[in-house]
Amino acid sequence: MNKPSSRRLALPSDLIVKDAQREIARRLDQPARRAFLQRSLTLGGLSLLSGCVIQDEDGVDAALSAVSRFNDRVQAWLFDPSRLAPTYPDSMITRPFPFNAFYGEDDIPEVDEEDFRLEISGLVSDKHAWTLTELRALPQIDQVTRHICVEGWSAIGKWGGVPFAAFLRRIGADLGAKYVGFKCADDYYTSIDMPTALHPQTLLTMTYDGQILPPRYGFPMKLRMPTKLGYKNPKHIQAIFVTNNYPGGYWEDQGYNWFGGS
């Protein structure tokens, strides 16, 4: 079925996918994933998709890149910037909401509230660093949505914060840019496409279940996107930048799908 031309114009997915896959192909170096492909996947199907013979590391890398490129392209094509993810009543909130990170709870970063400044850079007109007092003074909303983890579990939580689209407009971001990137206090980093950044349910969250965002959930702030898998939702955000250069991500640079749609 043909898609409306306005929707195609709203999402420059071809340019985004091309950048992401070029970088993934350059960086991907996971022997275990290569071995898994070599032993377990249907090599004939991958060969048809990638146009290569999967008999060596170069062939497996090409196959991985082709599969990831295909996944990114399909997800970007299907993404509707106006379609909302399901929301739920407070009675369905998962209690306690699970902790999830690439480290244990003992290693949760400590961020000093008084000294914290949110750094802004890239294609924006207002690059001043924001205090938590300034951020909390902005109009905020709550939403109860489902967090879907790539590991196979999900949980429903109540997040409160500033609609990210409103924040990007407030700082004079170039809304025609391709990417928004994030750097975090726990050395995590990731990036998203601009259409997702402007989605009405994408929130720069500072509360959880009506309380100041606890450290285990990402204090001082977390980007909450119910349209993305959990690993695309950065916590402990310290810096935000807008760019046309592909920024990659912590897991994405290790072979995870970049678009990460849920």
C-alpha positions as CSV (number, residue, x, y, z in Angstrom):
1,M,0.0,0.0,0.0
2,N,1.4,3.4,-0.9
3,K,2.0,5.8,2.0
4,P,0.9,9.5,1.9
5,S,3.6,11.8,0.6
6,S,3.3,14.1,3.6
7,R,4.3,11.3,5.9
8,R,7.3,10.4,3.8
9,L,8.4,14.1,3.9
10,A,8.0,14.2,7.7
11,L,10.6,11.5,8.2
12,P,14.0,11.6,6.3
13,S,14.5,8.0,7.1
14,D,16.6,7.1,4.1
15,L,19.3,9.6,5.1
16,I,19.1,8.6,8.8
17,V,19.3,4.9,8.0
18,K,22.2,5.4,5.6
19,D,24.2,7.2,8.3
20,A,23.4,4.6,11.0
21,Q,24.2,1.6,8.9
22,R,27.5,3.1,7.6
23,E,28.6,3.6,11.2
24,I,27.4,0.2,12.4
25,A,29.2,-1.5,9.6
26,R,32.4,0.4,10.5
27,R,32.2,-0.3,14.3
28,L,30.6,-3.7,14.6
29,D,33.1,-6.2,16.1
30,Q,31.4,-8.9,18.1
31,P,32.9,-12.4,17.6
32,A,30.1,-14.0,19.6
33,R,27.4,-12.5,17.4
34,R,29.4,-13.5,14.3
35,A,29.7,-17.1,15.6
36,F,26.0,-17.1,16.5
37,L,25.1,-16.1,12.9
38,Q,27.5,-18.6,11.4
39,R,26.1,-21.5,13.5
40,S,22.4,-20.7,14.0
41,L,20.8,-18.4,11.4
42,T,19.5,-19.4,8.0
43,L,22.6,-18.6,5.9
44,G,20.8,-18.8,2.6
45,G,18.3,-16.2,3.7
46,L,21.0,-13.9,4.9
47,S,23.0,-14.4,1.7
48,L,20.0,-13.4,-0.3
49,L,19.4,-10.3,1.8
50,S,23.0,-9.2,2.0
51,G,24.2,-10.3,-1.5
52,C,27.3,-12.0,0.0
53,V,28.5,-15.5,0.9
54,I,28.7,-15.9,4.7
55,Q,31.9,-17.9,5.0
56,D,34.2,-15.5,6.8
57,E,34.1,-12.5,9.1
58,D,33.6,-10.0,6.4
59,G,30.6,-11.9,5.1
60,V,29.0,-12.1,8.5
61,D,29.7,-8.4,9.1
62,A,28.0,-7.6,5.8
63,A,25.0,-9.9,6.7
64,L,24.6,-8.2,10.1
65,S,24.7,-4.8,8.5
66,A,22.2,-5.8,5.9
67,V,19.8,-7.2,8.4
68,S,20.1,-4.2,10.7
69,R,19.7,-1.8,7.7
70,F,16.6,-3.7,6.7
71,N,15.2,-3.5,10.3
72,D,15.9,0.2,10.6
73,R,14.3,0.9,7.2
74,V,11.1,-1.0,8.0
75,Q,10.8,0.6,11.4
76,A,11.4,4.1,10.1
77,W,8.9,3.5,7.3
78,L,6.2,2.3,9.7
79,F,6.8,5.0,12.3
80,D,3.9,7.5,12.4
81,P,4.9,10.7,14.2
82,S,1.3,11.3,15.2
83,R,0.3,7.8,16.4
84,L,0.2,7.5,20.1
85,A,1.4,4.5,22.2
86,P,-1.2,3.1,24.6
87,T,-1.7,4.8,28.0
88,Y,-2.9,3.1,31.2
89,P,-4.7,4.0,34.5
90,D,-2.6,4.4,37.7
91,S,-4.1,1.1,38.9
92,M,-2.0,-0.8,36.3
93,I,1.4,0.7,37.3
94,T,4.0,-2.0,38.0
95,R,5.1,-1.8,41.6
96,P,7.9,-1.8,42.2
97,F,9.0,-0.7,38.7
98,P,12.1,-2.8,37.8
99,F,15.6,-1.4,37.9
100,N,17.5,-1.9,34.6
101,A,20.9,-0.8,33.5
102,F,24.2,-2.2,32.2
103,Y,25.5,-2.2,35.8
104,G,24.2,-3.1,39.2
105,E,22.3,-0.9,41.6
106,D,25.4,-0.3,43.7
107,D,26.9,1.5,40.7
108,I,24.1,4.0,40.1
109,P,25.8,7.4,39.6
110,E,25.4,10.1,42.2
111,V,24.4,13.5,40.7
112,D,24.6,16.6,42.8
113,E,21.3,18.5,42.4
114,E,22.8,21.9,43.3
115,D,25.8,21.6,40.9
116,F,23.9,20.0,38.0
117,R,23.7,21.8,34.7
118,L,22.1,20.3,31.6
119,E,24.5,21.1,28.7
120,I,23.0,22.1,25.4
121,S,25.0,22.1,22.1
122,G,24.8,21.6,18.4
123,L,22.2,23.0,16.1
124,V,20.4,25.2,18.6
125,S,20.2,28.9,19.2
126,D,20.1,28.9,23.0
127,K,23.0,27.0,24.4
128,H,22.8,28.1,28.0
129,A,23.2,25.3,30.6
130,W,19.9,24.6,32.4
131,T,19.6,24.2,36.2
132,L,17.1,21.7,37.7
133,T,15.2,24.7,39.1
134,E,14.8,26.2,35.6
135,L,13.8,22.8,34.1
136,R,11.2,22.1,36.8
137,A,9.6,25.5,36.2
138,L,8.7,24.5,32.7
139,P,5.1,23.3,32.0
140,Q,5.0,19.5,32.6
141,I,2.6,16.6,32.1
142,D,2.2,13.0,33.4
143,Q,1.7,9.9,31.4
144,V,1.4,6.2,32.3
145,T,3.0,4.1,29.6
146,R,4.6,0.7,29.1
147,H,8.4,0.3,29.1
148,I,9.4,-2.6,26.8
149,C,12.8,-4.1,27.3
150,V,14.8,-5.8,24.5
151,E,15.4,-8.6,27.0
152,G,11.7,-9.6,26.7
153,W,10.0,-8.1,29.8
154,S,7.8,-5.0,30.1
155,A,6.5,-2.8,32.9
156,I,4.1,0.1,33.2
157,G,5.2,3.3,34.9
158,K,4.1,6.8,35.5
159,W,6.5,9.5,34.2
160,G,6.2,13.2,34.5
161,G,8.1,15.9,32.6
162,V,8.4,18.4,29.9
163,P,7.2,17.4,26.4
164,F,10.5,17.1,24.6
165,A,9.2,18.8,21.4
166,A,8.3,21.9,23.5
167,F,11.8,21.9,25.1
168,L,13.5,21.6,21.7
169,R,11.5,24.6,20.5
170,R,12.3,26.5,23.7
171,I,16.0,26.2,23.0
172,G,15.7,27.0,19.3
173,A,16.7,23.6,18.0
174,D,16.9,23.1,14.3
175,L,13.8,20.8,13.9
176,G,14.9,19.9,10.4
177,A,18.1,18.3,11.8
178,K,18.4,14.5,11.6
179,Y,19.4,13.5,15.1
180,V,19.2,14.4,18.8
181,G,22.0,12.9,20.9
182,F,22.3,12.3,24.7
183,K,25.3,11.9,27.0
184,C,24.7,10.6,30.5
185,A,26.3,10.6,34.0
186,D,26.8,6.8,33.8
187,D,28.8,7.1,30.6
188,Y,25.8,5.9,28.6
189,Y,25.0,7.6,25.3
190,T,22.5,7.3,22.6
191,S,20.7,9.2,19.8
192,I,17.3,9.3,18.2
193,D,15.7,10.5,15.0
194,M,14.1,14.0,15.0
195,P,10.6,12.7,14.3
196,T,10.7,10.6,17.5
197,A,12.1,13.6,19.4
198,L,9.1,15.6,18.3
199,H,6.6,12.8,19.1
200,P,3.9,14.1,21.5
201,Q,4.6,11.4,24.0
202,T,8.4,11.9,24.1
203,L,9.1,13.4,27.6
204,L,12.1,14.9,29.3
205,T,11.1,13.3,32.6
206,M,12.0,14.6,36.1
207,T,9.4,12.7,38.2
208,Y,8.3,9.2,38.6
209,D,4.9,8.3,40.1
210,G,4.5,11.9,41.4
211,Q,7.9,12.1,43.1
212,I,11.2,13.5,42.1
213,L,12.8,11.0,39.8
214,P,14.7,8.5,42.0
215,P,18.4,7.7,41.2
216,R,17.5,4.1,40.3
217,Y,15.2,5.4,37.5
218,G,17.5,8.1,36.2
219,F,17.9,11.2,38.4
220,P,18.1,14.0,37.5
221,M,16.3,13.3,34.3
222,K,15.4,10.5,31.8
223,L,14.1,10.7,28.3
224,R,10.9,8.6,28.2
225,M,9.8,7.4,24.8
226,P,7.0,4.8,24.8
227,T,7.5,4.4,21.0
228,K,11.1,3.1,21.6
229,L,12.6,0.0,23.3
230,G,14.0,0.6,26.7
231,Y,17.7,0.9,25.7
232,K,16.8,3.9,23.6
233,N,15.5,5.8,26.8
234,P,18.6,7.4,28.3
235,K,18.8,8.0,32.1
236,H,21.0,10.4,34.2
237,I,21.1,12.8,31.2
238,Q,23.8,15.5,31.4
239,A,24.0,16.8,27.8
240,I,21.7,17.1,24.8
241,F,22.9,18.0,21.3
242,V,21.3,18.4,17.9
243,T,23.2,17.3,14.9
244,N,23.1,16.1,11.3
245,N,26.1,13.7,12.0
246,Y,25.2,10.2,13.0
247,P,26.0,10.0,16.8
248,G,25.6,6.2,17.4
249,G,24.9,4.9,20.9
250,Y,26.3,2.7,23.6
251,W,24.5,-0.5,22.5
252,E,23.9,0.6,18.9
253,D,27.7,0.7,18.4
254,Q,27.8,-2.9,19.6
255,G,25.4,-4.1,17.0
256,Y,21.9,-3.3,18.4
257,N,19.3,-1.9,16.1
258,W,19.6,1.9,15.9
259,F,16.0,2.9,15.3
260,G,14.9,0.7,18.3
261,G,11.2,1.0,17.8
262,S,8.8,-0.8,20.2
